[in-house]
Amino acid sequence: MRIVIAGAGEVGSHLARLLSDEEQDIIVIDEDPERLAPLDSNLMTVCGKPTSFLCQKEARVGSADLFIAVTPYESTNIVACGIAKSFGAHCTVARVAHYGFMDPANKETMAKMGVDRLIYPEYLAAKEIITSLEHSWARSWYGLHDGQIILVGVRIGKKAPLNGMQLKELASKPWGFHISAIRRNHETIIPRGDAIIHEGDILYITTIRENVESLVEICGKTNRKIRKVIIMGGSKIAIRLADMAKGRFKFTIIDNDKSVCRKLALKCPDARIIHGDARDTDIMLEAGAEEADAFIALSSSSESNILTTLTAKELGIPKSVAEVEDMQFIPQAEALGINTVINKKLLASSTIFQLLLDADSSTSKCLALADAEVAELEVKEGSKITRAAVKDLNLDKSMTLAGLIRDGRGMLITGNTVIEAGDRVLLFCLGGALRKVEKLFG
């Protein structure tokens, strides 16, 4: 697949590296040679404005299967997509910075302008946080097809019944779930039958809706209802979150900039706004930390978000969410026990990954991990995946089939399962396995 990325900022560079690992044909456009320099050794780059006709011709955009515009400026992204579409790019994706573009009523207008898909990272982040608050016992929660298949990320504690068990022991238990992957020591692995579950492991477990309650119990968790939420930082994510979840949670937003607080008062009329520094314990107590159910750190500093979340945990707030945009800090945040880590680059990358697999992004979700992906794929007639039972397919060790939707009903996959054309399969694969996936499902 030929992919052109306009914008070599944090999101564009991360996408380029991710997709180059998948052995795709990648070209990156940016007008700043310094941003392109770190990519030059591994990828083809073009220095110039993404909205330049000459620049796009040099990048041979007309033959692109996918054109992704992720510069910091939404107007540039939209215009760049329009030019790419006029040249013949098959599918165009633009990153936007305002929610108004996401209104379904504007979809036809955006299509006429040459934009097929939109990515609004702050919206993706807000959705992720709401899901995390609704399922407080889990680190991550992905419900597919109205919850017919559920993928849960959960950290295993010392007293959890699963702690110390070998995966093949689970086959004799009537629990009804599939451990798709294990996050251990900053690395994601696809486990085999002889793998042993350890305290501190983050398990990614696939199950069906009927088995969720028993899953909470065997993971040693309790599902606490979240009502009162404190947010540090009046960012776009905070504003979008307060709007999308109003009435479901009672929000208090803390920001140390008076002008930001004034804007918050207008944009988030249902939230309580406090001017102050959330790193100050007195400010946290004023915000109601002693009664809060969750704390969400959304400042522009990953370090501050991590440290302040730890302070919130010391004050007894049970649920913690932190935005960690600096990729190098994500493993540390996980190790420190922060319940949910939000990273806009990973969320955007997951959305692009869905497009690469030609999935229906309206019903599918992707798991945002630094070194793994989860996707839902529709099985085509004659696919290799349909030719034998799963145990006889000799699947690569970098992937596992977790569950499927057949005739609108969720099912877990076992070694004896035979995948059929028309099934929608939930697949977990490590980074770099996209080509292998395409061969199975293509």
Secondary structure, 3 states (H helix, E strand, C coil): CEEEEECCCHHHHHHHHHHHHCCCEEEEEECCHHHHHHHCCCCEEEECCCCCHHHHHHCCHHHCCEEEECCCCHHHHHHHHHHHHHHCCCEEEEECCCHHHHCHHHHHHHHHCCCCEEECHHHHHHHHHHHHHHCCCCCEEEEECCCCEEEEEEECCCCCCCCCCEHHHHCCCCCCEEEEEEEECCEEECCCCCCECCCCCEEEEEEEHHHHHHHHHHCCCCCCCCCEEEEECCCHHHHHHHHHCECCEEEEEEECCHHHHHHHHHHCCCCEEEECCCCCHHHHHHCCCCCCCEEEECCCCHHHHHHHHHHHHHCCCCEEEEECCCHHHHHHHHHCCCCEEECHHHHHHHHHHHHHCCCCCCCCCCCCCCCEEEEEEECCCCCHHHCCCHHHCCCCCCEEEEEEEECCEEEECCCCCCCCCCCEEEEEEECCCHHHHHHHHC
